[in-house]
Amino acid sequence: MTYQFEAPIACTEALVTAVEERNDFGQYTLTILGIDQNGCYTNKGTVTINEEELQPLLQEKELSFPKGIIGQRVKVISHEKLRQEQAKAALFQQIAEDGEEINVEF
């Protein structure tokens, strides 16, 4: 899955406004509106997603495709931001299990 916004951002909530099939290989382009700095859905963008990545999103809320995904809110997060969040979670889990003090800088 890849995404691009007019105003670059690492993590946001977005609203799906349209779906377009890109090719015969199960790839789609979702037109989305991301939240801007004022908390409004005005940051235009697109998500390129394949059938395999799309299925968990549809199954979680039992949505039909393609109409069911239009109007849905999705969380868009960069790989780097995701990696940072996973690293933090792993450290906090280690602290909880070991009871040891760990100094962490992010």
C-alpha positions in Angstrom: 0.0 0.0 0.0 1.3 3.4 -0.8 -0.2 6.8 -0.2 0.4 10.4 -1.1 -1.1 13.7 0.1 -1.0 17.2 -1.3 0.4 18.4 2.0 2.8 15.6 3.2 2.0 14.0 6.5 3.3 10.9 8.4 0.1 9.9 10.1 -3.6 10.9 9.8 -7.1 9.8 9.7 -8.7 10.0 6.2 -12.1 9.7 4.6 -12.4 7.5 1.5 -14.3 9.4 -1.2 -13.9 7.3 -4.3 -12.5 3.9 -5.6 -11.0 3.2 -9.0 -9.7 -0.1 -10.3 -6.2 0.4 -11.6 -5.7 -2.8 -13.6 -6.7 -6.4 -13.9 -4.3 -7.5 -11.1 -6.5 -6.5 -8.2 -5.0 -3.0 -7.6 -7.1 -0.1 -6.7 -6.7 3.7 -6.1 -8.7 5.1 -3.2 -9.2 8.9 -3.3 -9.1 10.2 0.2 -9.3 13.4 2.2 -6.9 13.5 5.1 -7.2 15.7 8.2 -5.3 18.9 7.9 -3.7 20.9 10.8 -7.1 22.5 11.6 -8.8 19.1 12.1 -10.7 19.4 8.8 -10.9 16.8 5.9 -9.2 19.0 3.3 -5.9 17.3 2.6 -6.5 15.6 -0.8 -4.7 12.3 -1.4 -4.7 8.9 -2.9 -4.0 5.4 -1.6 -2.8 2.6 -3.9 -3.8 -0.7 -2.5 -4.0 -4.3 -3.7 -6.8 -6.9 -3.1 -4.9 -8.7 -0.4 -4.4 -5.5 1.6 -7.9 -4.4 1.1 -9.7 -7.5 2.3 -8.9 -7.1 6.1 -10.3 -3.6 5.9 -13.5 -4.8 4.3 -13.9 -7.9 6.6 -13.4 -6.0 9.8 -16.5 -3.9 9.3 -18.3 -6.4 7.0 -18.3 -3.9 4.1 -19.3 -4.6 0.5 -16.9 -3.6 -2.2 -16.6 -1.1 -3.7 -19.5 0.9 -2.5 -19.1 -0.1 1.2 -15.7 1.5 1.6 -16.8 4.9 0.3 -17.4 7.2 3.3 -15.3 5.1 5.7 -12.6 6.6 7.8 -9.2 4.9 7.6 -6.0 5.5 9.4 -3.0 6.2 7.2 0.4 5.9 8.7 3.9 5.9 7.1 6.2 2.8 7.5 8.7 4.9 9.5 6.0 6.1 11.9 4.6 2.6 12.2 8.1 1.3 13.0 8.6 3.9 15.7 5.2 3.0 17.3 6.0 -0.7 17.2 9.4 0.0 18.8 7.8 2.0 21.6 5.2 -0.8 22.2 7.9 -3.4 22.4 9.9 -1.4 24.9 6.9 -0.8 27.1 6.0 -4.5 27.0 9.6 -5.3 28.1 9.3 -2.9 31.0 6.0 -4.4 32.0 7.4 -8.0 31.9 10.8 -7.4 33.5 10.0 -4.7 35.9 13.3 -3.1 35.1 14.0 0.5 34.5 15.0 1.3 30.9 16.1 4.7 29.6 14.6 5.4 26.2 15.1 8.3 23.9 12.8 8.9 20.9 
